[in-house]
Each structure stands twice: as structure tokens, then as C-alpha cells.
């Protein structure tokens, strides 16, 4: 199994990642030396800010408007990325929970359709990009986005999380002999078996979920992580990324991070 870091000079493809965790991770990966491809049905203003930040790192970046749950559309997007940047060695696929799908339309049918779409997105993107990684190995991280802040995680989110965990667990042993690792991450609030805290929560700052996802992704790119696959992480933090990234300030006790 290839234990070299898959960073400098490589390509990371982020699917369904036009906001939140995907954008925070894109900036971190670019800063670590990777070219970035963003594939999403409709990259908007947040993606424009991300492009500016990636450009400041000096790395290449391409955005493609395509539905990652559609096999033909994603295949065409992948071919374009390959022609412009090269074959991706990192895939991060972001899928949404389903609570917001039924918020205004009242229904289990909407949540069911959203869950199917999320799991279909995982299948399409993982299968297509894994084919690109057969020659040199790679890393795949499947991420479940949190619900909107006013709703929190619910039944629908847990459906997507359970499906993502099961999909990752079944795919990991198939791809491990090929030097491809597969992991997933999801909000801590929808962890299976999670219970509401008793009493007031401790006054701790867990940061932002997108920034925590970005840090987790970087850990998975390090050489020793090649020995791990099929792992899941349930991460805490607020739904919004924190811009700008913390700066470092020298003090008499050394260098510390300040916001």
C-alpha cells in the first residue's frame, strides 16, 4: 500500500461542495499544495470567495457546474477536470441531511427522495473517481453536511448518516488492496446512539464543523493514514466556517494562534 502523502502536485476533487465543509477543505488542501476541482450543480457567491483564497495560494482551480448524483453529468465533469488539472488522487463528496427537504413541504416523501439523492451521489462520485485512482491510489472522504442551524439533526439526517457509514464500510475493503482508502465524517449530533446532554453543556468552543472537517481531511492525507480505511468520525462544531483563518502572533511564551 502506498504510504506517501498524497498532497503536493496532486489534484483534489470536491463534489457537492459549494458551501461549508467543502469550501473550507478546498482552501486547506490548496494551501497544502494541491490543485482543486469543485463540481457542484450551482456554485455561488461562497465559491467565488473560495476561488479567491485558492488563487492566493498559487494553486490551480477549476469549477464545473454539474449534478454529482447524475452519472453522465458527473462523468463529463470528471473528464473536464482530468483534461485541465489531471487525474484526481483525493475525492471529498459532501451530501446533505434530509431535514430541510421536508421543512416547507411537510413530508416524508421529500425526505425519502433527498436521502436517495444523497446516497446516489456517494455511489456515482466514489465509483467514478476510484476508477481514476487505480493507477496510483488515493483518498476518499464522504462528508454529511449538518442541517440548518435552526433545525439541528433529526431522523432524516440519521438516515443519510447510516447510509453513508454502511456504504463506506462496504467499499473500504474492496478498494484497500488497490491503495485507495475510504472514510466518512458526520455531525456529532446525529451519531448513532447519541443522547441529548443532561444539564447545561460545558462552556467549550468546539470551533466550526467545516474547519474541523478540513483538519480531519488533512490528517487522512498524511502517509501513515494509508494503513487505515473504513473509519468514521463524528465531529462537533458550528455549521459555519470561520473566515479568515486564525493568524499567528508571537508572544513571550512562543507563537500562539489568535483570531
C-alpha positions in Angstrom: 0.0 0.0 0.0 1.3 3.5 -0.9 2.2 5.3 2.3 3.4 8.5 0.7 1.4 11.7 1.4 -1.0 12.5 -1.4 -0.6 16.3 -1.4 1.9 18.3 -3.3 1.4 18.3 -7.1 -1.8 16.3 -6.9 -5.5 17.0 -7.7 -8.4 17.1 -5.2 -11.9 16.9 -6.5 -14.7 18.2 -4.2 -18.2 17.2 -5.2 -21.3 18.8 -3.9 -19.1 21.2 -2.0 -20.2 24.7 -2.9 -20.6 25.7 0.7 -19.4 25.0 4.3 -17.2 22.0 4.8 -16.3 21.6 1.2 -15.1 25.1 0.7 -13.1 25.2 4.0 -11.4 21.9 2.9 -10.7 23.2 -0.6 -8.7 26.2 0.8 -6.8 24.0 3.3 -5.9 21.4 0.5 -4.8 24.2 -1.8 -2.6 25.6 0.9 -1.0 22.2 1.4 0.0 22.1 -2.3 -2.9 20.5 -4.2 -4.8 21.7 -7.3 -8.6 21.9 -6.7 -11.7 21.0 -8.7 -15.1 22.0 -7.5 -18.1 20.1 -9.0 -21.5 21.3 -7.9 -24.9 22.0 -9.5 -24.7 25.6 -8.8 -21.5 27.2 -7.3 -22.5 30.6 -5.9 -21.0 33.5 -4.0 -19.3 31.4 -1.4 -17.5 29.5 -4.2 -16.3 32.8 -5.6 -14.7 33.7 -2.2 -13.1 30.2 -2.2 -11.7 30.7 -5.7 -10.1 34.0 -4.5 -8.5 32.2 -1.5 -7.3 29.3 -3.6 -5.8 31.7 -6.1 -3.8 33.4 -3.3 -2.1 30.0 -2.7 -0.9 29.8 -6.3 -2.6 26.5 -6.9 -4.8 25.7 -9.9 -8.5 25.6 -9.5 -11.4 24.7 -11.8 -15.2 24.8 -11.2 -17.7 22.7 -13.1 -21.4 23.1 -12.8 -22.8 19.5 -12.8 -25.0 17.3 -10.8 -22.8 14.8 -8.9 -25.8 12.4 -8.5 -26.1 12.1 -12.3 -23.8 9.5 -13.8 -23.5 11.1 -17.2 -23.2 14.7 -15.9 -20.5 13.8 -13.4 -18.6 11.7 -15.8 -18.4 14.6 -18.2 -17.3 16.9 -15.3 -14.6 14.4 -14.3 -13.3 14.2 -17.9 -13.1 18.0 -17.9 -11.2 18.1 -14.6 -8.8 15.4 -15.9 -8.1 17.4 -19.1 -7.4 20.6 -17.2 -5.7 19.6 -14.0 -5.0 15.8 -14.3 -6.4 12.7 -12.5 -7.7 13.3 -9.0 -6.0 11.5 -6.1 -8.3 12.9 -3.5 -12.1 12.9 -3.5 -14.3 14.7 -1.0 -18.0 14.2 -1.5 -20.5 16.3 0.5 -24.1 15.2 0.9 -26.8 16.9 2.8 -29.1 15.7 5.5 -32.8 15.4 4.7 -34.4 17.5 7.5 -34.5 20.7 5.3 -36.0 18.8 2.4 -39.3 18.3 4.2 -39.3 21.6 6.1 -41.6 23.5 3.9 -43.3 20.6 2.1 -44.2 18.6 5.1 -43.2 15.4 4.2 -41.6 12.0 4.5 -41.7 11.7 0.7 -39.4 14.7 0.3 -37.0 13.4 3.0 -37.0 10.0 1.3 -36.2 11.5 -2.0 -33.4 13.6 -0.5 -31.9 10.5 1.2 -31.9 8.6 -2.1 -30.3 11.6 -3.8 -27.6 11.8 -1.2 -26.7 8.1 -1.3 -26.9 8.2 -5.1 -24.3 11.0 -5.1 -22.0 8.9 -3.0 -22.3 5.9 -5.3 -21.7 7.9 -8.5 -18.8 10.0 -7.3 -17.0 7.2 -5.4 -17.3 4.8 -8.3 -16.1 7.2 -11.0 -13.2 8.7 -9.1 -12.0 5.4 -7.8 -11.5 4.4 -11.4 -9.2 7.4 -11.8 -7.2 6.3 -8.7 -6.5 2.7 -9.8 -3.0 3.6 -11.2 -1.7 5.4 -8.1 -4.0 5.1 -5.2 -5.9 7.8 -3.4 -8.0 9.0 -0.6 -11.8 9.3 -0.5 -13.7 11.2 2.3 -17.5 11.2 2.3 -19.0 14.0 4.4 -22.5 14.6 5.7 -23.4 18.2 6.0 -25.3 19.4 9.1 -28.9 20.6 9.0 -29.6 24.3 9.1 -28.8 25.9 12.5 -32.4 26.4 13.4 -33.4 22.8 12.9 -30.5 20.6 14.1 -30.1 16.9 13.2 -33.2 14.7 13.0 -34.5 11.5 11.6 -33.6 12.3 8.1 -30.1 13.2 8.9 -29.6 9.9 10.7 -30.9 8.1 7.6 -28.2 9.7 5.5 -25.5 9.1 8.1 -26.4 5.5 8.5 -26.4 5.0 4.7 -23.0 6.8 4.4 -21.5 4.7 7.2 -22.7 1.5 5.6 -21.6 2.5 2.1 -18.2 3.4 3.3 -17.8 0.2 5.4 -18.7 -1.9 2.4 -16.5 0.0 -0.1 -13.3 0.3 2.0 -12.2 -3.4 2.0 -12.8 -3.6 -1.8 -10.6 -0.6 -2.5 -7.9 -1.1 0.2 -5.9 -3.6 -1.9 -5.7 -1.0 -4.6 -4.1 1.6 -2.4 -7.4 3.6 -2.1 -8.7 4.5 1.4 -12.3 5.5 2.1 -13.6 7.3 5.2 -16.6 9.3 6.3 -17.4 12.2 8.6 -20.7 13.4 10.0 -22.1 15.8 12.6 -21.7 14.6 16.2 -25.3 15.3 16.9 -26.6 12.5 14.6 -24.1 9.9 15.8 -26.0 6.5 16.3 -26.9 6.1 19.9 -26.2 9.8 20.7 -28.3 11.2 23.6 -29.1 14.8 24.5 -26.8 16.1 27.2 -28.1 16.2 30.8 -27.9 19.7 32.2 -26.1 22.6 30.7 -23.3 21.7 28.3 -19.8 22.7 29.3 -18.6 26.1 28.1 -16.2 24.8 25.5 -15.6 26.1 22.0 -15.5 23.3 19.5 -14.8 25.5 16.6 -16.7 25.1 13.3 -17.8 21.9 11.7 -16.4 22.9 8.2 -13.0 23.7 9.7 -13.0 20.5 11.7 -13.8 18.6 8.5 -10.9 20.3 6.8 -8.5 19.4 9.5 -9.7 15.8 9.5 -9.2 15.6 5.7 -5.6 16.8 6.1 -4.9 14.1 8.7 -6.2 11.5 6.3 -3.7 12.6 3.6 -0.6 12.0 5.7 1.5 9.0 4.8 0.7 6.8 7.9 -3.0 7.1 7.3 -2.6 4.8 4.3 -2.9 1.9 6.8 -6.4 3.0 7.8 -9.6 2.7 5.8 -13.3 2.5 6.5 -13.1 4.8 9.5 -15.8 7.2 10.6 -15.6 10.5 12.6 -18.4 12.3 14.2 -17.3 15.9 14.5 -18.8 18.8 16.5 -18.7 22.5 15.8 -21.0 25.2 14.4 -22.2 24.8 10.9 -20.4 27.9 9.5 -16.7 28.1 8.7 -14.7 30.8 10.3 -13.1 33.3 7.9 -10.4 34.3 8.0 -8.2 31.5 9.3 -6.5 32.3 12.6 -3.3 34.2 12.4 -0.2 33.5 14.5 1.1 36.1 16.9 4.5 35.8 18.6 4.5 36.2 22.4 7.0 35.8 25.2 5.8 32.3 25.6 6.1 31.4 22.0 3.8 31.6 19.0 0.1 31.3 19.6 -3.0 31.5 17.3 -5.3 34.5 17.6 -8.5 35.2 15.7 
